[in-house]
Amino acid sequence: MKAVVQRVRNASVSVEGKVWGEILAGLLVYLGVAQGDTEADADYLAEKIGNLRIFEDDEGKMNRSVKDTGGKVLAVSQFTLLADTRKGRRPYYGAAAEPGLAKAHYEYFMDKIREQGLECESGVFQAHMEVTYTNDGPVTIVLDSSLN
């Protein structure tokens, strides 16, 4: 399971012109589910993301988590994180989980975020989404549960 985590001042996701999920300060998380991923992968990423110290403290050091700041999470499913671009020019997505399993793990991941006391908004699984955000820093972290 892969995640791209961005510290944002605001973020929203829209489908067909309708805002589906929206947050102010917090984390925008793009989540890609791979074949073979389990709930343990989602547990690992949810715990890591909820506790990443990437927000500034009073001294300007990145020493606070999204939980510490009272921020929110906007989770967006994104199978393209599993792209294999080693051959040719067209990405190959064979490592991505089939949609039913991917959706179950995506929803489980969001439940694990919420269990930490965080508010979690979402996109629409398998929809064409428009994501708008203001990256803060910029701070962007890439996480891969297979590397833990």
C-alpha positions as CSV (number, residue, x, y, z in Angstrom):
1,M,0.0,0.0,0.0
2,K,1.4,3.4,-1.0
3,A,0.5,6.8,0.3
4,V,1.5,10.3,-0.7
5,V,0.9,12.6,2.2
6,Q,0.8,16.4,1.8
7,R,0.5,19.0,4.5
8,V,-2.1,21.4,3.3
9,R,-3.8,24.7,4.3
10,N,-6.9,23.5,2.6
11,A,-8.1,20.7,0.3
12,S,-11.2,19.6,-1.5
13,V,-12.3,16.9,-3.9
14,S,-15.2,17.3,-6.3
15,V,-17.1,14.9,-8.6
16,E,-19.1,16.3,-11.5
17,G,-18.9,19.8,-10.0
18,K,-20.1,18.8,-6.5
19,V,-17.7,19.1,-3.6
20,W,-17.6,15.7,-2.0
21,G,-14.9,16.1,0.7
22,E,-13.3,19.3,2.1
23,I,-10.9,20.1,4.9
24,L,-9.0,23.2,6.1
25,A,-5.5,22.7,7.7
26,G,-4.4,19.1,7.8
27,L,-3.3,16.3,5.5
28,L,-4.3,15.3,2.0
29,V,-3.6,11.6,1.5
30,Y,-3.5,9.8,-1.8
31,L,-3.8,6.1,-1.2
32,G,-3.0,3.3,-3.6
33,V,-3.8,-0.3,-2.7
34,A,-1.7,-3.1,-4.2
35,Q,-2.3,-6.7,-4.8
36,G,-1.5,-8.6,-1.7
37,D,-2.1,-5.7,0.7
38,T,-3.8,-6.6,3.9
39,E,-5.5,-4.7,6.8
40,A,-2.1,-4.8,8.5
41,D,-0.8,-2.5,5.7
42,A,-3.6,-0.1,6.3
43,D,-3.1,-0.2,10.0
44,Y,0.6,0.7,9.5
45,L,-0.1,3.6,7.2
46,A,-3.0,5.0,9.3
47,E,-0.9,4.9,12.5
48,K,2.1,6.4,10.7
49,I,0.1,9.2,9.1
50,G,-1.8,10.1,12.2
51,N,1.5,10.5,14.1
52,L,3.9,11.9,11.5
53,R,5.5,15.0,13.1
54,I,5.4,17.3,10.1
55,F,3.7,20.3,11.5
56,E,5.7,23.2,13.1
57,D,5.8,23.7,16.8
58,D,6.2,27.2,18.5
59,E,9.9,27.1,17.6
60,G,9.3,26.5,13.9
61,K,10.5,22.9,14.0
62,M,8.4,20.1,12.5
63,N,7.6,18.5,15.8
64,R,3.8,18.1,15.8
65,S,1.4,15.6,14.2
66,V,-2.0,16.2,12.6
67,K,-3.5,15.0,15.9
68,D,-1.5,17.6,17.9
69,T,-2.7,20.4,15.6
70,G,-6.4,19.4,15.5
71,G,-6.1,19.1,11.7
72,K,-8.2,16.8,9.5
73,V,-7.5,14.3,6.8
74,L,-8.8,14.1,3.2
75,A,-8.2,10.6,1.8
76,V,-8.4,10.1,-1.9
77,S,-8.1,6.7,-3.5
78,Q,-5.5,6.7,-6.3
79,F,-4.6,3.4,-8.1
80,T,-2.1,5.3,-10.3
81,L,0.4,5.3,-7.3
82,L,1.0,1.7,-8.3
83,A,2.1,2.6,-11.8
84,D,5.0,0.6,-13.3
85,T,6.8,2.9,-15.8
86,R,9.9,0.8,-16.3
87,K,9.0,-0.3,-19.9
88,G,7.7,1.9,-22.6
89,R,5.7,5.1,-22.2
90,R,2.4,3.8,-21.0
91,P,2.1,3.1,-17.3
92,Y,1.2,-0.5,-16.4
93,Y,-1.1,-0.9,-13.4
94,G,-1.0,-4.7,-12.9
95,A,0.2,-4.3,-9.3
96,A,-2.9,-2.5,-8.3
97,A,-5.5,-4.4,-6.3
98,E,-8.8,-5.3,-8.0
99,P,-11.5,-2.7,-7.3
100,G,-13.5,-4.6,-4.7
101,L,-10.5,-5.3,-2.5
102,A,-9.0,-1.8,-3.0
103,K,-12.3,-0.2,-2.0
104,A,-12.5,-2.3,1.2
105,H,-8.9,-1.5,2.2
106,Y,-9.5,2.2,1.4
107,E,-12.6,2.3,3.6
108,Y,-10.8,0.3,6.3
109,F,-7.9,2.8,6.2
110,M,-10.3,5.7,6.7
111,D,-11.9,3.9,9.7
112,K,-8.4,3.5,11.2
113,I,-7.7,7.2,10.8
114,R,-11.0,8.0,12.5
115,E,-10.3,5.6,15.3
116,Q,-7.4,7.9,16.2
117,G,-9.9,10.7,16.9
118,L,-9.2,12.4,13.5
119,E,-11.9,13.7,11.2
120,C,-11.5,12.1,7.8
121,E,-13.2,13.2,4.6
122,S,-13.0,11.2,1.4
123,G,-13.3,11.3,-2.4
124,V,-15.5,9.0,-4.4
125,F,-14.0,5.6,-5.1
126,Q,-13.5,4.9,-8.9
127,A,-14.8,8.3,-9.8
128,H,-13.1,11.0,-11.9
129,M,-12.3,13.5,-9.3
130,E,-10.9,17.1,-9.2
131,V,-8.7,17.7,-6.3
132,T,-7.8,21.2,-5.3
133,Y,-5.4,22.1,-2.5
134,T,-2.9,24.5,-1.1
135,N,0.3,22.6,-0.1
136,D,1.8,24.1,3.0
137,G,5.5,24.3,3.0
138,P,5.5,22.5,0.7
139,V,5.6,19.3,2.6
140,T,5.1,16.0,0.8
141,I,5.9,12.6,2.2
142,V,5.8,9.3,0.3
143,L,5.0,6.1,2.4
144,D,5.1,2.5,1.3
145,S,3.9,-0.2,3.7
146,S,6.0,-2.8,2.0
147,L,9.1,-1.0,3.2
148,N,8.3,-1.1,6.9
